[in-house]
Amino acid sequence: MTEGPNEAAPDTMRSGAGARERMAAIVQATVGLHQGRDRERFVELLAGPGDGPAQLQMFGSNATSTCALVARGWLRRLGVQHLVLDAAYRNGRAMMDLETIGRDLGAWITPAAGAMPRPWDVVVLDSASGGHAYCVELVEGALLETIDGGQHEGARLGDGPQFIARMRRRWVRSRRGWLDVGVTTRAVRGWIDVELAAR
């Protein structure tokens, strides 16, 4: 049986066993995927079964932030089952969707007592200037190597096509939890434990 781009083999659906290894393969296979050069494959990653022409056009637009949409695509390919992943995407809701999926599946982890995500968990950041989402590839103390959608050519979103790339990050403790210190400093809202989400 061949797997389609957004399908998981039936025996891996709803099983947390091996979820991290499967997520690693899924996410690593998308590094370098480019909204311009690889438009069809890029949009295919973001699109769910409920998405129509309006969503597909939005997913191919340089002006649409795709970081959380990419994360939703990774979860869909992992076989995570949730109505949000099957329904038509509602513009501007991708970050909230990730938290909803995590909470509903009992897989949402909030930063507490120094807890850190594990490799292949999906992290959601929050800030007044906007959020961000990425997948953790490696954790070494408070240093993280991540794979991020929504990276873009040009100085600002909309200046050029977006792509998926490896990044390095540093987390520092604050009174309210963790801060992700990078190009901008953002609060860590929480993360989806992929083993719990995929069970």
PASEBA-1860 file (N, C-alpha, C; in nm, 3 decimals):
! residues 199
1> MTEGPNEA> 0.085/-0.119/0.000/0.000/0.000/0.000/0.089/0.124/0.000 ~ 0.062/0.216/-0.086/0.139/0.339/-0.095/0.069/0.448/-0.015 ~ 0.147/0.526/0.056/0.090/0.636/0.133/0.082/0.760/0.046 ~ -0.030/0.830/0.054/-0.043/0.958/-0.013/0.030/1.063/0.068 ~ 0.042/1.184/0.017/0.121/1.287/0.084/0.067/1.327/0.220 ~ -0.063/1.316/0.241/-0.120/1.356/0.370/-0.187/1.239/0.438 ~ -0.141/1.119/0.410/-0.201/1.002/0.471/-0.094/0.923/0.546 ~ -0.136/0.856/0.651/-0.046/0.767/0.722/-0.097/0.625/0.701
9> APDTMRSG> -0.006/0.530/0.703/-0.047/0.391/0.687/-0.142/0.354/0.800 ~ -0.246/0.273/0.774/-0.346/0.241/0.876/-0.288/0.187/1.005 ~ -0.182/0.106/0.998/-0.129/0.048/1.121/-0.055/0.149/1.207 ~ -0.023/0.267/1.155/0.043/0.368/1.236/-0.054/0.472/1.290 ~ -0.175/0.472/1.239/-0.273/0.570/1.286/-0.308/0.541/1.432 ~ -0.322/0.645/1.510/-0.369/0.635/1.648/-0.277/0.553/1.737 ~ -0.148/0.550/1.707/-0.054/0.478/1.792/0.062/0.570/1.827 ~ 0.078/0.597/1.958/0.188/0.682/2.001/0.323/0.615/1.991
17> AGARERMA> 0.323/0.479/1.986/0.449/0.406/1.976/0.517/0.441/1.844 ~ 0.642/0.484/1.853/0.717/0.517/1.733/0.682/0.653/1.674 ~ 0.599/0.732/1.743/0.554/0.861/1.689/0.672/0.956/1.666 ~ 0.768/0.956/1.756/0.882/1.048/1.740/0.965/1.011/1.618 ~ 0.987/0.883/1.597/1.064/0.840/1.480/0.990/0.874/1.351 ~ 0.859/0.853/1.350/0.780/0.885/1.231/0.779/1.036/1.206 ~ 0.763/1.113/1.314/0.761/1.259/1.299/0.897/1.307/1.248 ~ 1.006/1.248/1.297/1.139/1.286/1.249/1.149/1.268/1.098
25> AIVQATVG> 1.105/1.155/1.049/1.113/1.128/0.905/1.026/1.226/0.826 ~ 0.906/1.253/0.877/0.812/1.344/0.809/0.870/1.485/0.801 ~ 0.916/1.536/0.914/0.963/1.674/0.922/1.094/1.692/0.845 ~ 1.187/1.600/0.864/1.316/1.613/0.795/1.300/1.608/0.644 ~ 1.201/1.534/0.597/1.178/1.524/0.452/1.130/1.656/0.391 ~ 1.084/1.749/0.475/1.032/1.876/0.424/1.133/1.990/0.430 ~ 1.249/1.968/0.492/1.349/2.075/0.502/1.388/2.120/0.361 ~ 1.384/2.250/0.340/1.417/2.308/0.210/1.298/2.325/0.117
33> LHQGRDRE> 1.182/2.268/0.156/1.063/2.285/0.072/1.033/2.434/0.058 ~ 1.011/2.479/-0.065/1.007/2.621/-0.098/0.875/2.656/-0.168 ~ 0.811/2.760/-0.120/0.681/2.803/-0.172/0.688/2.843/-0.320 ~ 0.802/2.888/-0.365/0.816/2.928/-0.505/0.857/2.812/-0.594 ~ 0.973/2.753/-0.566/1.027/2.644/-0.649/0.945/2.515/-0.639 ~ 0.888/2.488/-0.520/0.816/2.363/-0.494/0.669/2.390/-0.462 ~ 0.611/2.484/-0.532/0.477/2.533/-0.497/0.375/2.422/-0.476 ~ 0.367/2.329/-0.569/0.264/2.223/-0.558/0.285/2.138/-0.433
41> RFVELLAG> 0.408/2.096/-0.409/0.437/2.014/-0.290/0.421/2.095/-0.161 ~ 0.456/2.223/-0.165/0.442/2.311/-0.048/0.294/2.323/-0.010 ~ 0.211/2.355/-0.108/0.066/2.370/-0.082/0.006/2.237/-0.039 ~ 0.052/2.128/-0.098/0.002/1.995/-0.063/0.027/1.963/0.084 ~ 0.143/2.005/0.137/0.173/1.984/0.279/0.074/2.058/0.368 ~ 0.039/2.179/0.330/-0.048/2.263/0.412/-0.195/2.225/0.402 ~ -0.237/2.169/0.291/-0.379/2.148/0.263/-0.434/2.024/0.331 ~ -0.554/2.042/0.387/-0.626/1.929/0.446/-0.743/1.890/0.359
49> PGDGPAQL> -0.813/1.784/0.394/-0.923/1.735/0.311/-1.038/1.834/0.295 ~ -1.056/1.924/0.390/-1.166/2.020/0.381/-1.132/2.149/0.310 ~ -1.008/2.166/0.271/-0.966/2.292/0.209/-1.004/2.297/0.061 ~ -1.058/2.412/0.021/-1.099/2.432/-0.116/-1.009/2.531/-0.187 ~ -1.051/2.578/-0.304/-0.968/2.669/-0.384/-0.922/2.795/-0.310 ~ -1.008/2.852/-0.224/-0.969/2.974/-0.152/-0.852/2.947/-0.058 ~ -0.858/2.834/0.015/-0.749/2.800/0.106/-0.622/2.768/0.028 ~ -0.635/2.694/-0.081/-0.517/2.657/-0.159/-0.447/2.781/-0.213
57> QMFGSNAT> -0.525/2.878/-0.256/-0.467/3.003/-0.304/-0.395/3.075/-0.190 ~ -0.456/3.077/-0.072/-0.396/3.141/0.045/-0.264/3.073/0.082 ~ -0.261/2.939/0.077/-0.141/2.864/0.115/-0.025/2.891/0.019 ~ -0.056/2.928/-0.103/0.048/2.958/-0.201/0.090/3.103/-0.204 ~ 0.028/3.187/-0.120/0.056/3.330/-0.119/0.173/3.364/-0.027 ~ 0.264/3.449/-0.075/0.375/3.496/0.008/0.327/3.572/0.131 ~ 0.208/3.629/0.125/0.158/3.713/0.233/0.097/3.633/0.348 ~ 0.078/3.504/0.332/0.021/3.419/0.437/0.133/3.358/0.518
65> STCALVAR> 0.135/3.385/0.649/0.235/3.323/0.735/0.207/3.173/0.742 ~ 0.308/3.092/0.713/0.283/2.948/0.700/0.342/2.862/0.812 ~ 0.407/2.920/0.911/0.476/2.838/1.010/0.381/2.739/1.079 ~ 0.268/2.787/1.130/0.174/2.697/1.199/0.098/2.608/1.101 ~ 0.079/2.657/0.979/0.015/2.573/0.877/0.105/2.455/0.841 ~ 0.235/2.478/0.835/0.331/2.371/0.811/0.323/2.269/0.926 ~ 0.319/2.319/1.050/0.309/2.229/1.166/0.182/2.145/1.160 ~ 0.071/2.207/1.120/-0.054/2.130/1.104/-0.036/2.020/0.999
73> GWLRRLGV> 0.034/2.052/0.891/0.059/1.953/0.787/0.142/1.836/0.838 ~ 0.244/1.866/0.919/0.326/1.759/0.977/0.240/1.668/1.064 ~ 0.154/1.728/1.148/0.069/1.648/1.236/-0.028/1.562/1.154 ~ -0.081/1.619/1.049/-0.172/1.544/0.961/-0.101/1.424/0.901 ~ 0.021/1.445/0.853/0.098/1.335/0.793/0.136/1.230/0.897 ~ 0.151/1.271/1.022/0.180/1.177/1.130/0.060/1.086/1.157 ~ -0.058/1.131/1.116/-0.179/1.053/1.141/-0.259/1.102/1.260 ~ -0.227/1.220/1.312/-0.302/1.277/1.423/-0.446/1.301/1.376
81> QHLVLDAA> -0.540/1.256/1.456/-0.682/1.265/1.421/-0.747/1.378/1.500 ~ -0.797/1.479/1.429/-0.869/1.589/1.493/-0.953/1.659/1.387 ~ -1.073/1.701/1.424/-1.163/1.767/1.329/-1.101/1.891/1.267 ~ -1.021/1.964/1.343/-0.958/2.087/1.292/-0.868/2.055/1.171 ~ -0.802/1.941/1.174/-0.712/1.904/1.065/-0.787/1.860/0.940 ~ -0.914/1.824/0.956/-0.996/1.780/0.842/-1.083/1.892/0.785 ~ -1.114/1.992/0.866/-1.204/2.100/0.824/-1.131/2.202/0.738 ~ -1.208/2.285/0.669/-1.149/2.395/0.591/-1.077/2.490/0.688
89> YRNGRAMM> -0.956/2.530/0.653/-0.879/2.621/0.736/-0.946/2.758/0.742 ~ -0.953/2.813/0.863/-1.007/2.948/0.884/-0.890/3.044/0.903 ~ -0.881/3.142/0.816/-0.768/3.234/0.813/-0.739/3.295/0.950 ~ -0.611/3.294/0.986/-0.568/3.356/1.111/-0.580/3.268/1.234 ~ -0.617/3.142/1.217/-0.642/3.055/1.333/-0.539/2.945/1.352 ~ -0.435/2.940/1.272/-0.343/2.826/1.276/-0.278/2.807/1.413 ~ -0.235/2.914/1.479/-0.173/2.901/1.612/-0.275/2.847/1.713 ~ -0.394/2.906/1.711/-0.499/2.860/1.803/-0.536/2.716/1.772
97> DLETIGRD> -0.537/2.681/1.644/-0.569/2.543/1.605/-0.471/2.445/1.668 ~ -0.342/2.478/1.666/-0.243/2.387/1.724/-0.270/2.366/1.873 ~ -0.298/2.473/1.945/-0.326/2.458/2.088/-0.455/2.379/2.109 ~ -0.557/2.405/2.030/-0.683/2.331/2.042/-0.661/2.182/2.020 ~ -0.586/2.148/1.915/-0.557/2.008/1.886/-0.485/1.944/2.005 ~ -0.381/2.011/2.054/-0.305/1.958/2.167/-0.391/1.939/2.291 ~ -0.471/2.039/2.326/-0.556/2.030/2.446/-0.661/1.920/2.432 ~ -0.728/1.918/2.318/-0.833/1.818/2.298/-0.781/1.675/2.304
105> LGAWITPA> -0.657/1.655/2.262/-0.599/1.520/2.261/-0.520/1.488/2.388 ~ -0.522/1.581/2.484/-0.447/1.560/2.608/-0.297/1.562/2.586 ~ -0.253/1.635/2.484/-0.112/1.637/2.446/-0.050/1.775/2.460 ~ -0.124/1.873/2.512/-0.073/2.010/2.524/0.006/2.024/2.653 ~ 0.130/2.069/2.643/0.217/2.086/2.759/0.246/2.235/2.775 ~ 0.220/2.288/2.894/0.253/2.428/2.921/0.386/2.433/2.996 ~ 0.466/2.536/2.970/0.596/2.542/3.037/0.578/2.559/3.188 ~ 0.627/2.463/3.262/0.617/2.469/3.408/0.739/2.401/3.466
113> AGAMPRPW> 0.789/2.457/3.575/0.899/2.398/3.651/1.015/2.355/3.562 ~ 1.044/2.436/3.461/1.160/2.410/3.378/1.144/2.299/3.275 ~ 1.022/2.248/3.259/1.000/2.143/3.160/1.042/2.192/3.022 ~ 1.094/2.100/2.942/1.137/2.132/2.805/1.071/2.034/2.710 ~ 1.048/2.076/2.585/0.995/1.982/2.487/1.099/1.877/2.454 ~ 1.053/1.767/2.399/1.143/1.663/2.353/1.152/1.670/2.201 ~ 1.254/1.607/2.144/1.265/1.610/1.998/1.135/1.565/1.930 ~ 1.098/1.643/1.830/0.984/1.624/1.740/0.852/1.672/1.798
121> DVVVLDSA> 0.854/1.734/1.918/0.735/1.803/1.967/0.717/1.932/1.887 ~ 0.594/1.981/1.881/0.561/2.104/1.806/0.539/2.217/1.906 ~ 0.622/2.321/1.897/0.621/2.433/1.991/0.543/2.551/1.932 ~ 0.467/2.620/2.018/0.394/2.740/1.979/0.445/2.857/2.065 ~ 0.484/2.965/1.998/0.531/3.086/2.064/0.426/3.195/2.052 ~ 0.433/3.289/2.145/0.336/3.397/2.153/0.409/3.529/2.170 ~ 0.361/3.635/2.107/0.414/3.768/2.135/0.317/3.871/2.080 ~ 0.336/3.995/2.123/0.249/4.103/2.075/0.265/4.121/1.925
129> SGGHAYCV> 0.384/4.089/1.872/0.408/4.108/1.729/0.368/3.986/1.646 ~ 0.316/3.884/1.712/0.272/3.765/1.640/0.341/3.640/1.691 ~ 0.278/3.527/1.668/0.331/3.401/1.716/0.418/3.332/1.614 ~ 0.463/3.215/1.650/0.543/3.132/1.560/0.529/2.988/1.608 ~ 0.547/2.893/1.517/0.543/2.752/1.552/0.657/2.681/1.482 ~ 0.710/2.578/1.546/0.818/2.500/1.487/0.822/2.362/1.550 ~ 0.903/2.275/1.491/0.924/2.141/1.543/1.065/2.134/1.599 ~ 1.079/2.078/1.718/1.209/2.065/1.783/1.281/1.944/1.726
137> ELVEGALL> 1.405/1.964/1.683/1.485/1.853/1.633/1.582/1.803/1.740 ~ 1.639/1.895/1.818/1.739/1.858/1.918/1.730/1.956/2.034 ~ 1.744/1.904/2.156/1.746/1.987/2.277/1.875/1.957/2.351 ~ 1.953/2.062/2.378/2.075/2.051/2.459/2.070/2.160/2.563 ~ 2.023/2.124/2.682/2.001/2.224/2.786/1.894/2.321/2.740 ~ 1.928/2.451/2.734/1.832/2.552/2.688/1.856/2.591/2.543 ~ 1.940/2.515/2.473/1.964/2.540/2.331/1.884/2.438/2.249 ~ 1.817/2.487/2.147/1.735/2.401/2.064/1.773/2.416/1.918
145> ETIDGGQH> 1.771/2.306/1.847/1.778/2.308/1.702/1.638/2.272/1.655 ~ 1.584/2.351/1.564/1.445/2.336/1.526/1.431/2.334/1.374 ~ 1.316/2.289/1.330/1.280/2.298/1.189/1.155/2.384/1.182 ~ 1.165/2.492/1.106/1.062/2.596/1.105/1.006/2.618/0.966 ~ 0.875/2.620/0.956/0.810/2.672/0.837/0.802/2.823/0.850 ~ 0.754/2.890/0.747/0.734/3.034/0.754/0.859/3.118/0.742 ~ 0.973/3.057/0.710/1.093/3.138/0.684/1.073/3.204/0.549 ~ 1.120/3.326/0.534/1.088/3.395/0.409/1.208/3.470/0.352
153> EGARLGDG> 1.206/3.476/0.219/1.306/3.556/0.149/1.264/3.702/0.163 ~ 1.358/3.789/0.180/1.324/3.930/0.198/1.316/3.965/0.344 ~ 1.308/4.094/0.371/1.310/4.143/0.509/1.180/4.118/0.584 ~ 1.068/4.114/0.511/0.938/4.101/0.577/0.853/3.994/0.509 ~ 0.756/3.945/0.584/0.659/3.852/0.527/0.595/3.918/0.406 ~ 0.586/3.844/0.297/0.528/3.897/0.175/0.632/3.946/0.076 ~ 0.757/3.966/0.122/0.862/4.013/0.032/0.909/3.905/-0.066 ~ 0.885/3.781/-0.031/0.928/3.671/-0.118/0.871/3.541/-0.070
161> PQFIARMR> 0.895/3.433/-0.143/0.841/3.302/-0.107/0.890/3.256/0.031 ~ 0.809/3.169/0.092/0.846/3.111/0.220/0.903/2.971/0.200 ~ 0.972/2.923/0.303/1.034/2.792/0.293/1.050/2.733/0.433 ~ 1.091/2.607/0.438/1.111/2.536/0.564/1.261/2.520/0.584 ~ 1.310/2.558/0.703/1.455/2.558/0.727/1.488/2.518/0.870 ~ 1.612/2.474/0.887/1.664/2.446/1.022/1.707/2.578/1.086 ~ 1.680/2.590/1.217/1.715/2.710/1.292/1.777/2.669/1.425 ~ 1.846/2.764/1.489/1.899/2.745/1.624/1.834/2.848/1.714
169> RRWVRSRR> 1.802/2.803/1.835/1.730/2.890/1.929/1.787/2.873/2.069 ~ 1.762/2.974/2.150/1.799/2.968/2.292/1.677/3.004/2.374 ~ 1.651/2.927/2.476/1.542/2.957/2.568/1.601/3.010/2.698 ~ 1.536/3.113/2.756/1.575/3.164/2.887/1.451/3.168/2.976 ~ 1.474/3.147/3.106/1.363/3.147/3.201/1.317/3.290/3.228 ~ 1.187/3.305/3.244/1.130/3.433/3.287/1.035/3.403/3.402 ~ 0.978/3.506/3.459/0.884/3.485/3.570/0.765/3.399/3.529 ~ 0.726/3.408/3.401/0.606/3.336/3.355/0.637/3.206/3.283
177> GWLDVGVT> 0.763/3.172/3.268/0.796/3.049/3.197/0.920/3.068/3.111 ~ 0.916/3.014/2.990/1.029/3.024/2.898/1.010/3.136/2.797 ~ 1.120/3.200/2.760/1.123/3.292/2.647/1.213/3.231/2.540 ~ 1.167/3.238/2.417/1.246/3.195/2.302/1.318/3.319/2.251 ~ 1.452/3.318/2.261/1.531/3.435/2.223/1.595/3.405/2.088 ~ 1.553/3.479/1.989/1.607/3.461/1.855/1.605/3.594/1.785 ~ 1.560/3.594/1.662/1.547/3.719/1.587/1.456/3.813/1.665 ~ 1.349/3.759/1.720/1.263/3.833/1.813/1.248/3.747/1.938
185> TRAVRGWI> 1.217/3.809/2.050/1.195/3.735/2.174/1.047/3.712/2.190 ~ 1.010/3.585/2.207/0.869/3.549/2.220/0.852/3.454/2.338 ~ 0.738/3.464/2.403/0.705/3.372/2.512/0.669/3.236/2.455 ~ 0.713/3.132/2.524/0.675/2.996/2.486/0.536/2.971/2.543 ~ 0.439/2.954/2.454/0.301/2.930/2.497/0.282/2.786/2.543 ~ 0.345/2.694/2.472/0.335/2.553/2.507/0.376/2.469/2.388 ~ 0.356/2.338/2.401/0.390/2.250/2.290/0.303/2.127/2.290 ~ 0.299/2.064/2.172/0.225/1.939/2.155/0.323/1.824/2.168
193> DVELAAR> 0.297/1.737/2.262/0.374/1.614/2.278/0.326/1.518/2.169 ~ 0.411/1.488/2.071/0.364/1.411/1.954/0.327/1.267/1.990 ~ 0.390/1.211/2.093/0.351/1.075/2.132/0.208/1.074/2.184 ~ 0.173/1.172/2.266/0.037/1.179/2.320/-0.064/1.212/2.210 ~ -0.025/1.299/2.116/-0.117/1.339/2.009/-0.144/1.226/1.912 ~ -0.047/1.137/1.895/-0.061/1.032/1.792/-0.119/0.902/1.845 ~ -0.150/0.896/1.974/-0.199/0.766/2.028/-0.340/0.735/1.986
END
